[in-house]
Amino acid sequence: MPLGFFALEPGPWGAPLVPSAEPHPVFPGGPCVGDPDSDDGFLVSAGTRNTVVLHPDDARGLRQDPDLARHCSGCCGLHGRAGMNRQCPCGAHVGTLVNDCNTAYELHLQPSRVRPATD
């Protein structure tokens, strides 16, 4: 996502992940992920629809969650499958940063936890 812009992701995005027989990306912009509980199944997102997508630098005031379990990584960055990993300074979880080499470089904010504001 370019700096200074936003988009809405209409499809399900992020955790929770559910089994699927078909090899679809785990969420839009993500890779296909095998289901560890199945020999031939896959995982897909059953997460929130209409997440607000930003360039991560457009939300510099957010901080990473101190729980390192929420920062599960792919090969070189965050894959976004472990749930929300970004917090407001007050500690409320508001979104998920993805920045692995096989994902987009973007921040997905939960629409129920944010609101538009102007400076």
C-alpha positions as CSV (number, residue, x, y, z in Angstrom):
1,M,0.0,0.0,0.0
2,P,1.5,3.4,-0.9
3,L,2.1,5.9,1.8
4,G,-0.8,8.3,2.4
5,F,-3.5,6.0,0.9
6,F,-5.8,3.4,2.4
7,A,-8.1,0.7,1.1
8,L,-10.7,-1.7,2.5
9,E,-10.1,-5.4,2.2
10,P,-13.6,-6.8,1.4
11,G,-12.7,-10.5,2.0
12,P,-12.0,-12.2,5.3
13,W,-8.5,-11.3,6.6
14,G,-6.4,-12.5,9.4
15,A,-7.1,-14.9,12.3
16,P,-8.9,-17.1,13.0
17,L,-7.8,-19.6,10.3
18,V,-10.1,-22.5,9.3
19,P,-9.5,-25.7,7.3
20,S,-10.2,-25.8,3.6
21,A,-10.0,-28.6,1.1
22,E,-9.0,-26.2,-1.7
23,P,-5.6,-24.6,-2.1
24,H,-6.5,-20.9,-1.7
25,P,-4.3,-18.2,-0.2
26,V,-4.6,-18.1,3.5
27,F,-5.9,-14.5,3.1
28,P,-5.8,-12.0,0.1
29,G,-2.2,-11.2,-0.6
30,G,-0.9,-14.1,1.4
31,P,0.5,-17.5,0.5
32,C,-1.3,-20.9,0.5
33,V,-0.7,-22.6,3.9
34,G,-1.1,-26.2,4.6
35,D,-3.2,-27.4,7.6
36,P,-0.9,-28.9,10.2
37,D,-3.8,-31.1,11.3
38,S,-4.5,-32.6,7.8
39,D,-2.4,-34.5,5.3
40,D,-3.9,-32.7,2.3
41,G,-5.8,-29.7,3.6
42,F,-5.2,-26.0,3.7
43,L,-6.0,-23.1,6.0
44,V,-8.0,-20.0,5.0
45,S,-8.9,-16.8,6.9
46,A,-12.3,-16.6,8.6
47,G,-11.3,-13.2,10.0
48,T,-12.9,-9.8,9.8
49,R,-14.1,-8.4,6.5
50,N,-13.5,-4.8,5.5
51,T,-10.2,-4.3,7.3
52,V,-8.7,-0.9,6.7
53,V,-5.4,-1.4,4.9
54,L,-2.6,1.2,5.4
55,H,1.1,1.5,4.7
56,P,2.7,0.7,8.1
57,D,4.5,4.1,8.2
58,D,1.1,5.8,8.1
59,A,0.5,4.5,11.6
60,R,3.8,5.2,13.3
61,G,2.1,5.8,16.7
62,L,1.2,2.1,17.0
63,R,3.5,-0.2,18.8
64,Q,4.2,-3.9,18.6
65,D,2.4,-6.2,21.0
66,P,4.8,-7.3,23.8
67,D,3.6,-10.9,23.6
68,L,6.1,-12.4,21.2
69,A,3.7,-15.2,20.3
70,R,1.8,-12.6,18.2
71,H,4.9,-12.0,16.2
72,C,5.2,-15.4,14.5
73,S,7.3,-14.9,11.5
74,G,7.6,-16.3,8.1
75,C,11.1,-16.6,6.6
76,C,12.0,-12.9,7.0
77,G,9.1,-11.0,8.5
78,L,5.7,-11.2,10.1
79,H,3.2,-13.4,8.3
80,G,0.1,-12.1,10.1
81,R,-1.5,-15.5,10.9
82,A,-1.0,-15.2,14.7
83,G,-3.7,-12.5,15.2
84,M,-3.4,-8.8,15.9
85,N,0.1,-7.7,16.6
86,R,-0.2,-3.9,16.8
87,Q,-1.5,-1.8,19.7
88,C,-2.5,1.8,20.4
89,P,-0.3,3.4,23.1
90,C,-3.2,2.6,25.5
91,G,-2.6,-1.1,24.9
92,A,-5.7,-1.9,22.8
93,H,-5.1,-4.3,20.0
94,V,-6.1,-2.5,16.7
95,G,-4.5,-4.3,13.8
96,T,-2.0,-6.7,12.2
97,L,1.2,-5.9,10.5
98,V,2.4,-8.2,7.7
99,N,5.8,-7.7,6.2
100,D,7.2,-11.1,5.2
101,C,8.8,-11.6,1.8
102,N,5.8,-13.6,0.6
103,T,3.1,-11.2,1.8
104,A,2.3,-7.6,1.0
105,Y,3.9,-4.9,3.2
106,E,0.8,-3.5,4.9
107,L,-1.1,-2.9,8.1
108,H,-4.6,-4.2,8.5
109,L,-6.7,-2.3,11.1
110,Q,-9.8,-3.9,12.6
111,P,-12.8,-1.7,11.5
112,S,-14.5,-2.1,14.9
113,R,-11.5,-0.8,16.7
114,V,-10.6,2.4,14.7
115,R,-12.4,5.4,13.4
116,P,-11.4,8.1,10.8
117,A,-9.9,11.3,12.2
118,T,-8.5,14.4,10.7
119,D,-5.6,16.5,12.1
